[in-house]
Amino acid sequence: MKPVYTFADLQSWETVTADETLPLRLAVLGDPIAHSASPPMHNAALAACGLKMAYCRLHIRPEELAEALHLLPSKGFVGVNCTIPHKAGALAASDEVDDHARLAGSVNTIRISPEGKLQGFSTDGLGLERAIGEQLGVELSTMRVLVLGAGGGAGQAVSMHCANADVKHLTLINRSVEKLDPLEDAIAEVYPRGQISTGAWNDASLAKALDHSDLVINCSSLGMKPEDPSPIPAPLIDKRHLLFDTIYVSDRTPLMQAAEKAGARSANGLTMLLYQGEVAFEIWFQRPAPIEVMREVLFAHMRAK
């Protein structure tokens, strides 16, 4: 199996993958995608369940996404995951979407139906809630939550899930504040508008939001690169804050390093990825996922990086 396949590879899938031992029937689509830890986790799950297929990485650019997704049924795919920057595009390309995806305004998991339809789902919120419970030991519903990067695909899904979980208060921060208006309107359909705050991404706005927040969730891409700054400067963080970074490419992301300086507890997104994978597996195969097998392989893969 190649580390990464491209859109051109997908167009000639039968030829490109002719020598593979197992048919490649699942994939994660993103731009970039070489960093993704999903393939080892899902391939371990497939092997543990005796499912004779494999999961790979597909590097798909935004302008290629719609055509790539509509090629999947003819290439024999069972389903795919979609990550940055494809979650909104995956929603638009789906033939059917579940309530989580519709409310979130994004799709990160697609199942190919027997009739070839693209069925879209969002597992971001469920994965987040399970991970926060395991890693930080709190129930989402008891928290006042601040979401950074709320205007993106993951940010919208997480924000909507927090509203559905009836958190005590919800603050949405985004660089492009105008992107928050439609999200706030959507959230207000299921959550009291008086418990929603929005703000621009600057130190003054962050300081005000942090005064009224218990849990901070970073849904931006800041932290994907080692040289990235922390989404929140360390002096603004109080030791009472809990910080969850959906980024998982490092054991200690820039946000986690800032939290450590402030004496606050934090966690990265690796366990969220695990639980997202569990939900996706169950969507594709309508059976329980071998979660402990997935956990062992995922964490071993990240330790080896």
C-alpha positions as CSV (number, residue, x, y, z in Angstrom):
1,M,0.0,0.0,0.0
2,K,1.3,3.5,-0.9
3,P,1.6,5.9,2.1
4,V,-0.7,8.4,0.2
5,Y,-2.8,8.1,-3.0
6,T,-4.0,11.0,-5.1
7,F,-7.0,12.0,-7.1
8,A,-5.2,10.7,-10.3
9,D,-4.7,7.4,-8.6
10,L,-8.4,7.2,-7.7
11,Q,-9.4,7.8,-11.3
12,S,-7.4,4.7,-12.3
13,W,-8.1,2.8,-9.0
14,E,-8.4,-0.7,-10.6
15,T,-5.0,-0.4,-12.2
16,V,-3.2,1.4,-9.4
17,T,-4.3,-1.0,-6.8
18,A,-4.2,-4.2,-8.9
19,D,-1.3,-5.7,-6.9
20,E,-2.7,-5.1,-3.4
21,T,-3.1,-8.1,-1.2
22,L,-6.4,-6.7,0.1
23,P,-8.8,-4.5,-1.8
24,L,-8.7,-0.8,-0.7
25,R,-12.3,-0.1,0.2
26,L,-12.0,2.6,2.9
27,A,-10.0,5.8,3.1
28,V,-9.5,9.1,4.8
29,L,-9.6,12.2,2.5
30,G,-7.8,15.4,3.3
31,D,-5.4,18.1,2.2
32,P,-2.8,17.5,3.7
33,I,-3.3,13.9,4.7
34,A,0.1,12.2,5.1
35,H,0.0,12.8,8.9
36,S,-3.2,10.9,9.4
37,A,-3.1,8.1,12.0
38,S,-6.5,6.7,10.9
39,P,-5.2,3.9,8.6
40,P,-3.2,1.8,11.2
41,M,-6.1,2.1,13.6
42,H,-8.8,1.1,11.1
43,N,-6.7,-1.6,9.4
44,A,-6.2,-3.2,12.8
45,A,-9.9,-3.2,13.4
46,L,-10.6,-4.7,10.0
47,A,-8.1,-7.5,10.6
48,A,-9.5,-8.2,14.1
49,C,-13.0,-8.6,12.7
50,G,-11.9,-10.7,9.7
51,L,-13.0,-8.1,7.2
52,K,-11.0,-8.7,4.0
53,M,-10.3,-5.1,3.0
54,A,-8.0,-2.2,3.8
55,Y,-8.1,1.5,4.6
56,C,-5.8,4.1,3.0
57,R,-5.0,7.8,2.7
58,L,-6.3,9.9,-0.2
59,H,-4.8,13.3,-0.8
60,I,-7.7,15.2,-2.4
61,R,-7.6,18.9,-3.1
62,P,-10.8,21.0,-2.5
63,E,-11.5,21.4,-6.2
64,E,-11.3,17.6,-6.6
65,L,-13.5,16.7,-3.7
66,A,-17.0,16.5,-5.3
67,E,-15.8,14.4,-8.3
68,A,-13.6,12.2,-6.0
69,L,-16.6,11.4,-3.7
70,H,-18.8,10.6,-6.6
71,L,-16.2,8.2,-8.0
72,L,-16.2,6.1,-4.8
73,P,-19.2,3.9,-5.5
74,S,-17.8,2.8,-8.9
75,K,-14.4,2.0,-7.3
76,G,-15.9,-0.4,-4.8
77,F,-15.6,1.7,-1.6
78,V,-17.5,0.9,1.5
79,G,-17.0,4.4,3.0
80,V,-14.6,7.2,3.8
81,N,-13.6,9.7,6.5
82,C,-13.2,13.4,5.5
83,T,-10.9,15.7,7.4
84,I,-9.6,19.3,6.9
85,P,-10.6,21.0,4.7
86,H,-13.3,18.8,3.3
87,K,-16.1,18.5,5.9
88,A,-18.4,21.2,4.5
89,G,-17.8,20.0,0.9
90,A,-18.6,16.4,2.0
91,L,-21.9,17.7,3.4
92,A,-22.7,19.3,0.1
93,A,-21.8,16.2,-1.9
94,S,-23.8,13.7,0.2
95,D,-27.0,12.3,-1.0
96,E,-28.4,11.8,2.5
97,V,-27.2,13.2,5.9
98,D,-28.1,12.2,9.5
99,D,-29.3,14.7,12.1
100,H,-25.8,15.2,13.6
101,A,-24.4,16.2,10.3
102,R,-27.3,18.4,9.3
103,L,-27.2,20.3,12.5
104,A,-23.4,20.5,12.5
105,G,-23.2,21.7,8.9
106,S,-20.5,19.2,8.2
107,V,-19.8,15.6,7.3
108,N,-16.7,13.6,8.4
109,T,-17.9,10.1,7.7
110,I,-19.5,8.8,4.6
111,R,-21.1,5.3,4.1
112,I,-21.7,4.1,0.5
113,S,-25.1,2.4,0.4
114,P,-25.7,-0.7,-1.6
115,E,-27.4,1.5,-4.2
116,G,-24.3,3.7,-4.4
117,K,-25.7,6.7,-2.4
118,L,-23.3,8.8,-0.3
119,Q,-24.7,8.8,3.2
120,G,-23.1,11.5,5.4
121,F,-22.6,11.5,9.1
122,S,-20.8,13.6,11.7
123,T,-18.9,11.8,14.5
124,D,-17.0,14.9,15.8
125,G,-19.3,15.6,18.6
126,L,-19.7,12.1,19.9
127,G,-15.9,11.5,19.7
128,L,-15.3,14.7,21.6
129,E,-17.7,14.0,24.4
130,R,-16.3,10.5,25.0
131,A,-12.7,11.8,24.9
132,I,-13.3,14.6,27.3
133,G,-15.0,12.3,29.8
134,E,-12.1,9.8,29.6
135,Q,-9.2,12.3,29.6
136,L,-10.4,15.2,31.6
137,G,-12.9,13.4,33.8
138,V,-15.8,15.8,33.3
139,E,-19.3,15.7,31.8
140,L,-19.7,18.1,28.9
141,S,-23.1,19.2,30.2
142,T,-21.6,20.6,33.4
143,M,-19.2,22.9,31.6
144,R,-19.1,26.5,30.4
145,V,-17.5,25.9,27.0
146,L,-15.3,28.1,24.8
147,V,-14.8,26.8,21.2
148,L,-11.9,28.2,19.3
149,G,-12.2,28.1,15.5
150,A,-15.9,27.6,15.8
151,G,-16.5,28.6,12.2
152,G,-14.7,25.6,10.6
153,G,-16.1,22.2,10.0
154,A,-15.0,20.6,13.2
155,G,-15.8,23.8,15.1
156,Q,-19.3,23.9,13.9
157,A,-19.9,20.2,14.7
158,V,-18.4,20.6,18.2
159,S,-20.3,23.8,18.9
160,M,-23.6,22.2,17.9
161,H,-22.9,19.1,19.9
162,C,-22.2,21.2,23.0
163,A,-25.5,23.0,22.5
164,N,-27.3,19.6,22.2
165,A,-25.5,18.5,25.3
166,D,-27.0,21.6,27.0
167,V,-23.7,23.0,28.3
168,K,-24.0,25.7,30.9
169,H,-22.8,28.4,28.5
170,L,-21.3,28.4,25.0
171,T,-18.8,30.9,23.7
172,L,-17.8,30.8,20.0
173,I,-14.6,32.4,18.9
174,N,-13.4,32.7,15.3
175,R,-11.0,34.7,13.2
176,S,-13.8,35.5,10.7
177,V,-16.5,36.7,13.1
178,E,-19.1,36.9,10.2
179,K,-18.9,33.1,9.9
180,L,-20.4,32.8,13.4
181,D,-23.8,34.5,12.6
182,P,-25.4,31.5,10.7
183,L,-23.9,29.1,13.3
184,E,-25.4,31.1,16.2
185,D,-28.8,31.2,14.4
186,A,-28.6,27.4,13.9
187,I,-27.6,26.7,17.5
188,A,-30.4,29.0,18.8
189,E,-32.9,26.5,17.3
190,V,-31.9,24.0,20.0
191,Y,-30.2,26.1,22.7
192,P,-31.1,29.4,24.5
193,R,-29.7,32.3,22.6
194,G,-29.1,34.1,25.9
195,Q,-26.5,31.4,26.8
196,I,-24.5,31.9,23.6
197,S,-21.6,34.5,23.3
198,T,-19.5,35.2,20.2
199,G,-16.3,37.0,19.8
200,A,-13.3,37.9,17.5
201,W,-10.0,36.1,18.0
202,N,-7.9,38.6,19.8
203,D,-6.4,38.8,23.3
204,A,-9.1,41.1,24.7
205,S,-11.9,38.9,23.5
206,L,-10.2,35.8,24.7
207,A,-9.6,37.2,28.1
208,K,-13.2,38.1,28.5
209,A,-14.4,34.7,27.2
210,L,-12.0,32.8,29.5
211,D,-13.3,34.6,32.6
212,H,-16.7,32.9,31.9
213,S,-15.4,29.5,30.7
214,D,-14.4,26.2,32.3
215,L,-13.5,24.1,29.3
216,V,-11.6,25.4,26.2
217,I,-11.8,23.3,23.0
218,N,-9.4,24.2,20.2
219,C,-11.0,23.3,16.8
220,S,-8.7,25.4,14.7
221,S,-5.7,24.0,12.8
222,L,-3.2,25.9,15.0
223,G,-0.9,23.3,16.3
224,M,-0.7,21.2,13.2
225,K,2.9,22.5,12.7
226,P,5.5,22.5,15.4
227,E,6.3,26.2,14.8
228,D,2.6,27.2,15.3
229,P,1.9,29.5,18.3
230,S,-0.6,28.5,21.0
231,P,-4.2,29.5,20.1
232,I,-4.3,31.1,23.5
233,P,-1.3,32.9,25.1
234,A,-0.2,31.2,28.4
235,P,-0.8,34.4,30.5
236,L,-4.5,34.3,29.6
237,I,-4.9,30.7,30.9
238,D,-5.9,30.1,34.6
239,K,-5.0,26.9,36.4
240,R,-8.7,26.2,36.8
241,H,-9.2,25.9,33.1
242,L,-9.5,22.6,31.3
243,L,-8.1,22.6,27.7
244,F,-8.8,20.1,25.0
245,D,-7.0,20.3,21.7
246,T,-8.5,18.4,18.8
247,I,-5.0,18.4,17.2
248,Y,-3.3,15.1,17.8
249,V,0.0,15.3,15.8
250,S,2.0,15.9,18.9
251,D,1.9,14.6,22.5
252,R,2.2,18.2,23.7
253,T,0.7,20.7,21.2
254,P,1.4,24.4,21.5
255,L,-1.9,24.8,23.4
256,M,-1.0,22.0,25.8
257,Q,2.4,23.6,26.4
258,A,0.7,26.9,27.2
259,A,-1.6,25.1,29.6
260,E,1.3,23.5,31.3
261,K,2.9,26.9,31.9
262,A,-0.3,28.0,33.5
263,G,-0.6,24.9,35.7
264,A,-3.8,23.9,33.9
265,R,-4.9,20.4,32.8
266,S,-5.1,19.6,29.1
267,A,-5.3,16.8,26.6
268,N,-4.8,16.4,22.8
269,G,-7.2,14.9,20.3
270,L,-5.8,11.4,20.0
271,T,-8.6,9.8,22.1
272,M,-11.2,11.9,20.2
273,L,-9.8,10.3,17.0
274,L,-10.1,6.9,18.6
275,Y,-13.8,7.4,19.5
276,Q,-14.6,9.0,16.1
277,G,-13.1,5.9,14.5
278,E,-15.2,3.7,16.7
279,V,-18.4,5.4,15.7
280,A,-17.4,5.4,12.0
281,F,-16.6,1.7,12.1
282,E,-20.1,1.0,13.5
283,I,-21.7,3.2,10.8
284,W,-19.9,1.3,8.0
285,F,-20.4,-2.2,9.3
286,Q,-23.4,-2.1,11.7
287,R,-21.5,-4.0,14.3
288,P,-19.5,-3.1,17.5
289,A,-15.9,-1.8,16.8
290,P,-13.0,-3.6,18.5
291,I,-12.2,-0.5,20.5
292,E,-9.3,-1.8,22.6
293,V,-7.6,-3.2,19.5
294,M,-8.0,0.2,17.9
295,R,-6.7,2.0,21.0
296,E,-3.6,-0.2,21.3
297,V,-2.6,0.3,17.6
298,L,-3.4,4.0,17.5
299,F,-1.4,4.9,20.5
300,A,1.5,2.6,19.5
301,H,1.6,4.3,16.1
302,M,1.8,7.7,17.6
303,R,4.5,6.7,20.1
304,A,6.6,5.5,17.2
305,K,6.4,8.7,15.2
